[in-house]
Amino acid sequence: MADITQALNGALREQGLGSLTVAEVRILIGRGVQVLIERALARLGGRAARADAARVLAGFHAQYARLEERGELTARLYPGVASGLSALHAAGLKIAVVTNKGGDAARGLLAARQLAPWIEAVVGGDGGLARKPHPAPLLAACAQLGVEPAHALMVGDSLVDVEAARAAGLAVVCVPYGYNEGRDPRALPCDAIIESVAELPALLGVVP
């Protein structure tokens, strides 16, 4: 969250457009970086609302890339993510990451947080496919894993995730954290809520 806020505010300041707090940015996240930029400009209002969103978007990507290059990304894993993914991988399940974040940025973050060995495919929001909530990225992930959508499960934290899963024909389980555009994830119309990814192996019946 802090990384996104820092990159966003850096891009906004480059254009002389002010800045937003972490709390403000949190409720703007949910449908990819382009939408984040549009929402940020609208929230700032005035001259910002009429600013060139494409320039701010390019600035955001440049700012985020610099954070990554300097090893200054501060994102931390939610509790249970590493142990849950490790158990799923050990049980022979194939795992993909589908995100509206750019693919390279997602891969870099997975590598930096030592999750990459368990992830067989990454489908980012810059690969030419429609972004979530469109089903295309989930269907692409299933194809890369060689798994039928009806035999796949999505773990998400937002209405965007649930809508994408339903459209793609996947079951969907949600965690009660993340960025659901300011709304409580526990109210999402998913198939189940788990407190942590660490609970997922038991839910799927793959605990040794």
C-alpha positions in Angstrom: 0.0 0.0 0.0 2.8 2.4 0.9 4.6 1.6 -2.3 1.6 2.4 -4.4 1.0 5.6 -2.5 4.6 6.7 -2.9 4.7 6.0 -6.6 1.3 7.7 -7.2 2.2 10.8 -5.2 5.6 11.0 -6.9 3.8 11.0 -10.3 1.3 13.5 -9.1 4.0 15.9 -7.8 5.8 15.7 -11.1 2.8 17.3 -12.7 2.3 19.7 -9.8 -1.0 18.1 -8.8 -0.6 17.6 -5.0 -0.8 14.3 -3.2 -3.1 11.8 -1.4 -2.8 10.0 2.0 -2.4 6.2 2.3 -6.0 6.0 3.6 -7.3 7.9 0.5 -5.4 5.8 -1.9 -6.6 2.5 -0.3 -10.2 3.1 -1.3 -9.2 4.1 -4.8 -7.5 0.7 -5.6 -9.5 -2.0 -7.3 -9.6 -2.0 -11.1 -6.0 -1.5 -12.2 -3.5 1.3 -12.2 -5.2 3.3 -15.0 -8.4 3.4 -13.0 -6.4 4.3 -9.9 -5.0 7.3 -11.7 -8.4 8.4 -13.0 -9.9 8.2 -9.5 -6.9 10.0 -7.9 -7.2 12.9 -10.3 -11.0 13.1 -9.8 -10.5 13.0 -6.0 -8.0 15.9 -6.1 -10.4 17.9 -8.2 -9.7 21.3 -9.7 -6.8 21.4 -12.1 -5.9 17.7 -11.3 -9.3 16.6 -12.6 -8.4 18.1 -16.0 -4.8 16.8 -16.0 -3.3 14.4 -18.6 -4.0 11.0 -17.0 -1.6 9.3 -19.5 1.4 11.4 -18.2 0.5 10.6 -14.6 0.2 6.9 -15.5 3.6 6.9 -17.2 5.0 8.7 -14.2 3.5 6.1 -11.8 5.2 3.2 -13.6 8.5 5.0 -13.7 8.3 5.8 -9.9 7.3 2.3 -9.1 10.1 0.9 -11.2 12.7 3.1 -9.4 11.5 1.8 -6.0 11.9 -1.8 -7.3 15.4 -1.1 -8.8 16.6 0.5 -5.5 15.2 -2.4 -3.5 12.9 0.0 -1.6 9.6 -1.8 -2.0 8.0 -2.1 1.4 5.1 -4.5 0.7 4.9 -7.3 3.2 3.1 -10.7 3.0 -0.1 -11.2 4.9 0.2 -13.8 7.6 -0.2 -17.4 6.3 0.5 -16.6 2.6 3.9 -18.3 2.4 2.9 -21.4 4.5 -0.4 -21.7 2.5 1.2 -21.5 -0.9 4.0 -23.9 0.2 1.5 -26.5 1.3 -0.6 -26.2 -1.9 2.5 -26.5 -4.0 3.7 -29.5 -2.0 0.3 -31.2 -2.6 0.8 -30.9 -6.3 -1.6 -28.0 -7.0 -0.7 -25.6 -9.8 -0.8 -21.9 -8.8 -1.1 -18.8 -10.9 -1.3 -15.1 -10.0 -3.8 -13.0 -11.9 -3.5 -9.3 -11.3 -4.4 -6.0 -12.8 -0.9 -4.9 -11.8 1.7 -5.0 -14.6 3.2 -8.5 -15.2 6.8 -7.5 -14.7 6.0 -5.6 -11.5 4.1 -8.6 -10.2 6.9 -11.0 -11.0 9.4 -8.7 -9.4 7.4 -8.5 -6.2 6.8 -12.2 -6.1 10.6 -12.8 -6.5 11.4 -10.2 -3.9 9.1 -11.8 -1.3 10.4 -15.3 -2.2 7.0 -16.6 -3.5 8.1 -17.1 -7.1 9.1 -20.8 -6.7 5.5 -21.7 -6.0 4.0 -19.7 -8.9 3.8 -21.3 -12.3 2.1 -18.5 -14.2 1.6 -14.8 -13.9 -1.1 -12.9 -15.9 -0.7 -9.2 -15.5 -2.9 -6.3 -16.5 -0.5 -5.2 -19.3 -0.6 -8.3 -21.4 -3.2 -7.2 -23.9 -6.1 -8.9 -22.3 -9.2 -7.3 -20.8 -8.6 -6.8 -17.1 -10.6 -8.2 -14.2 -13.6 -8.3 -13.8 -13.5 -9.6 -17.4 -12.9 -13.4 -17.3 -10.1 -13.3 -20.0 -7.1 -13.1 -17.6 -8.5 -16.0 -15.5 -9.1 -18.1 -18.5 -5.6 -17.3 -19.8 -4.2 -18.4 -16.4 -6.1 -21.7 -16.6 -4.9 -22.3 -20.1 -1.3 -21.7 -19.0 -1.7 -24.1 -16.1 -3.5 -26.7 -18.3 -6.5 -26.7 -16.0 -10.2 -26.5 -16.9 -11.9 -23.5 -15.3 -14.4 -25.8 -13.7 -11.5 -27.4 -11.8 -10.0 -24.2 -10.7 -10.4 -22.0 -7.7 -9.8 -18.3 -7.3 -8.7 -16.6 -4.1 -9.6 -13.0 -4.1 -10.3 -10.0 -1.9 -12.7 -7.8 -3.9 -15.9 -7.6 -5.9 -13.7 -7.4 -9.0 -12.2 -10.8 -8.2 -15.6 -12.4 -7.5 -17.1 -11.0 -10.7 -14.1 -12.2 -12.8 -14.3 -15.7 -11.2 -18.1 -16.0 -11.8 -17.7 -14.9 -15.4 -14.9 -17.4 -16.0 -16.7 -20.3 -14.3 -14.4 -20.6 -11.4 -15.2 -21.2 -7.7 -14.1 -18.3 -5.6 -12.9 -18.0 -2.0 -12.2 -14.6 -0.4 -9.9 -13.3 2.3 -11.1 -10.5 4.6 -8.3 -8.1 3.8 -6.9 -6.3 0.7 -8.5 -3.6 -1.3 -12.2 -3.9 -2.0 -12.7 -0.2 -2.9 -13.5 0.7 0.7 -16.1 -2.0 1.3 -16.0 -4.9 3.7 -14.8 -8.1 1.9 -16.8 -10.3 4.3 -19.9 -9.2 2.5 -18.7 -10.4 -0.9 -20.9 -13.0 -2.7 -18.2 -15.7 -2.8 -18.3 -19.4 -2.0 -16.4 -19.1 1.3 -14.4 -16.7 3.4 -11.1 -17.8 4.9 -9.1 -15.7 7.4 -5.8 -16.6 5.8 -4.4 -18.5 2.8 -2.9 -20.9 5.4 -6.5 -22.2 5.8 -6.9 -23.0 2.1 -5.1 -26.5 2.1 -7.5 -27.7 4.7 -10.5 -26.3 2.9 -9.5 -28.1 -0.3 -8.7 -31.3 1.6 -5.0 -31.4 0.6 -3.5 -31.3 4.1 -1.1 -34.2 4.5 
